[in-house]
């Protein structure tokens, strides 16, 4: 077994459906029996497992009776996995057909690599700077929190949080990889013990990246393949999120740093909890679809025709650049790689939804501050937007 794909799910069954659809296309080049897919469900209340099990019979589902946290659930998957390599993958992602083969090839070219991350874009096609990061030392974090990183986004000194001096479209050795897509050599997982389960959510990827380097391996950013990470879907950006994020960072600092600098760092993070909690605005409401919006459907021709027919009397345009909403359809004649490229060319203000072949829905997320949206195609005769 060459690769084990481990996905932790919590109440995002439609996003996970699209994710699994893309995963199935990405494992095809590796050959039959070379990849296993394990989904660990953390006590979802949206019937995720029941909904997905029949649709993806080759996927192994683990049903937890409590939300055990991101790190612990991933470690559960590792214990049952058999792959020479392990991919920790978020359920709100869409991978390209070459995402796995590119990472495997890089691992084979560079035996000193412990983990690989890839170039990520959000649901609007915008590059996500957290695709490659530096360790959040007191100085690096001060630069980010003070705004210096934003003022000097390409500085080697002030922008190390996102390694702004490294081009987004070039492969490079980096320090921190995102847990949304972390392709890890099993030997590195065995040496580090996997995720530290004290991190319930957030910062666990920073901690694991740190320990992989401590174990003598290197972390690598692979820009030759791009995935979608629908920022905002898995987590509502509210006051609770602010507290959980900064408390996880405090745990990370206390674990890895010592001295007066670490003490000041913790005080800064505590202050940020108070400040951000006061300033945190309410999550942006879902935009919904209305009949005044023009919709364009693009991608695989056969799927496009079926969806357009099912949209009925809604305003359909043949010009994707003029549409308010773009539904991108993967299929036999339009790959996920092409779909991702289409999202990167969206016009300002456009919203996009992703539809994988064989599914009856499309998913999208217009902003990291807004939870994702789902369009359900009921026999392609009606279109419903989930509240």
Buried (B, 14 or more C-beta within 10 A) or exposed (E): EBBBBBBBBBBBBBBBBBBBBBBBBBBEEBEEEBBBBBBBBBBBEBEBBEBBBEBBEEBBBBBBEEBBBBBBBBBBBBEEBEBBBBBBBBBBBBBBBBBBBBBBEBBEEEEEBBBBBBBBBBBBBBBBBBBBBBBBBBBBBBBBBEEBBEEBEEBEEBBBBBBBBBEBEEBBBBBBBBBBBBBBBBBBBEBBEBBBBBBBBBBBBBBBBBBBBEBEBBBBBBBBBBBBBBBBBBBBBEBEBBBBBBBBBBBBBEBBBEEEEBBEBBEBBEEBBEEBBEEBEEBBEBBEBEEEBBBBBBBBEBBBEBBBEBBEEBBBBEEBEEBBBBBBBBBEEBBBBBBBBBBEEBEEEBBBBBBBBEBBBBBBBBBBBBBBBBBBBEEBEEBEBEE
